Amino acid sequence: MKAQEFAPAVYHRRMVPHLDIALDRRGGPSLVDQISGAIRVAIDDGVLAAGARLPSWRDLATQLGVARGTVRQAYERLVDAQMIVTAGAAGTHVAARAARSPRPPGLPAPAYDHFRPDYPFGPVPFQMGVPAQDAFPVQVWARVMAQGARTAAEMPVSYRDPRGEPVLRARIAAHLAISRGLACDPAQVFVTNGFSGALDLVLRSLDLYGATAWTEEPGFPIAREAVRLAGLVPAPVRVDAQGLDVAAGIATAPHAALAMVTPGQQAPLGVTLSLARRHALLDWAARTGAWIIEDDYLGELQPDGRAAPALASLDRAGRVCHIGTFSKTITPSLRTGFLVVPPDLVPRVLEVANAFLTAPALSLQHAVAAFIEDGRYLRHLRRMKRLYLDRRRGLVDALAQLSTTHAPAGLGVLLRLPDGVDEARVVKQARAAGLAPVPLSPWYVTPELRQPGLLLGVTNVPEASAMALCQRLLAIVAACGP
């Protein structure tokens, strides 16, 4: 069966010598952006070497089914960026460029290499942490973005509140009270540049340099690296069917000053922190004066039953800092998140926010505020939850029919690899084939606990395509076997 038969219907694929360009014609980035971006990535990755000749405007336009002017504009952008050169009748070639410095032997690749791959044309099957592209409310979002831009343009010219716009902070506080059981004042809410911005703000504010921090084992490598870069010493604490094992954390690092947890939907295992473990964790923090950073990763989209309330909703000692984001529920391009801190911590966080001005663009803030207004955001979340549950069921059924070892994991499915299969090779070949499974091993710190496998996101795997996509992935797995 041909590879094109498994490609999502949203894409229009044509092969170019040494280059596969997938055009998304549903109103995302312009065709010029997509073509120039694809060629740029191919040059950066070495797929197109220096001196390689590119197709003419006419030939590439014919292959892709676009106007010649579109290809011409894409080429002109690359010429301006000094990535390609034109030589009249001699054609267009990749420009000579300085070679990248090789990675020193033995230096590991950054953790984010596995979790933030460059997919310039939109989400691809099995990609984690991105919403469903085909179910995004494009028209509604276009209206609120236009409304947000108008509101921002009409505002007085002045420096804005570093905590974020009051209207958005008020809407977030109201939304959290309804959806996460978290009662807070807007003064406790700080709007940030995504999850990373919120994590950076709270780690700077707590100023725990040199202290020990519990991190989940397995757990999100980027969050673990952020803790380390903030000067803390990560102490991995195992996660089981009830979530973070608080007793194990106390036994291994009793004097830790911080715990990083994903209680709503643990990544990568998908479990929810049990009520008993929640109380044990809060009791430990209150007794020792430690802090808890709650990453509410997909907490609102727990697929099985009603979403558990936020951990911060049970906090009576003021030790929990709650982080949420709109990247997984609306779109990652927003880079808009929020941090909710206990009242006593507000002055310190405001001091840090004043110094670093963490809030995103005004137009984005007002667009999100408008989207939350009148319950539109909650209705969107309900629709997505139903859709993702159906898609996970479809993916699990397909894997079961193909006799694989797998398990649901929140909005993902864990696929165990057969003995002797090279996990890294599978991921590399899958990405080259337009699939985006995430390797499981990097989520672990302790070598003896690592289990080779793949984490498959369900959000962009329509039920009708699940079997074909699984067959395509498993063919790659089989080819990477011993």
C-alpha positions, 0 to 999 in steps of 0.5 A: 500500500502506498504511503500517500494512502495513509496521509491525513486528508487535510494534506496535499502531497507531491514529491519533489526531488529529495523533498516531500512538501505537504501543503495544508490548504485549510487556512493555516499558514500561507502556501508561500510560508509552507513552501519556503518553510519546507525547503528551509527545513530540508536545507537545515537538515541536510536533505538538500545539500549545498549546490543541489539544484531546485526545480524551476518555478513552473515545475514545482508549481505544477507538482504542487498544484499552485500558482507559479507566483506562489513558488516565486515568492517562496524562492524570493524569501529563501534568496533574501535569507541567503539560503538559495541562489539563482543563476538565470538559465543555470537554475536555482541552487542551494547556497553554500553555507557554513557547516554546523558544529558537530556535537562533541562525542558523548554529549547527549541530545537536549531533552526537548529534541524528542518532545518539540520536533519541527513540524512546520505545517501543523500536527501529524498523527500520534503527535502529543500535546497538540489539539485536534486540527480538524476540530478546531473552531476556526471561524469562532477563533478568527472572530475572537482574534479580530476582536482581541486585536481591535480591543488592544489597538483601542487601548491607551498607549502605556505599559501594561500590568505585568500580571496580565490583563485584568479582564483575562485574569478575572475570566481565568479565576471564574473558569477555574472555580467552575471547571477545576474547583479552585476558588481564587482571587484574580489578584492571585492569577498571573498570565504568562507565556505558556507553561514554560513562562509560568514555570520560570516565573514560579521557580524564580520567585521561590528562589530555592537554589541548591534545594532538592525537588521531587520530580515524577519518575517517569515524568516530563523531561523538559520540566525536570530539566527546568528544575535543574537549570533553576539550581535545584537537585531533582530527586526522582520519585516513582509513579504508580497506579495512584500517581506520585508515591508520597511515601517513597518521596519521603523515604528517599528525599525527606528534606526536599523543598519542592515537589513537581506533580501532574495530579490531573493526568500524569504524563506519560502514564495518564494516571490521576493522583488518588485522593489519599495521595493528594492529602498525603502530599499536602500534609507533607508540604504543610508539615515541612514548609515545602512547596508544590508546583501543580502542572495541570497538564490536560486536567480539564480533558481527563477522558475517563469520567469527571475530571478530578478537581485541581490539587490546589483546591484542597490546599489549606496551608497555602503551599500549592502553585497551580500552572495551567495553559491554553496550548493543549486546549486551544492552540500551542501557537498562543503561548499563553498560560497562567500561574495561580499562587497562594495569597502570601506569595503574591507580592514576591511573584509580582516583584519578579513579574515586574522585573521580567514582564512575563505576560503575552501580547495584549491582543492574545490576552483579549482574544482568550478572554473573549473565548472564555466569555459566555461559556464558549471555552467550556463548550469547546472543552466538552466537545473535545473531551468526547471527540478525544475519548472516541479517538482513543477508543478507535486507536486502542481497538486498532492496536488490539486487532493488531495484537500489540501490547498497549495501554491507554494513558490519558490522551495517549496510548502507550505502545510497548516495543518488542525486545530488540527493537531500536526505539530511537530508530523507530522514532526517526523513521516514523518522523520521516514517514509523517508520524510523530510517536514519542519515545518512552525511555527519556521520561525515565531517569533511573536506567533500570526502570526504563521501558522501551516504548512509544507514546501515541497521541490520540488527538489527531488520529481520526477513528477512520484512519486509526487502523491504517496509521497503526499498520503503517507504524507497526511496519516501521517497528518491524523493520527496526527489529533485530 
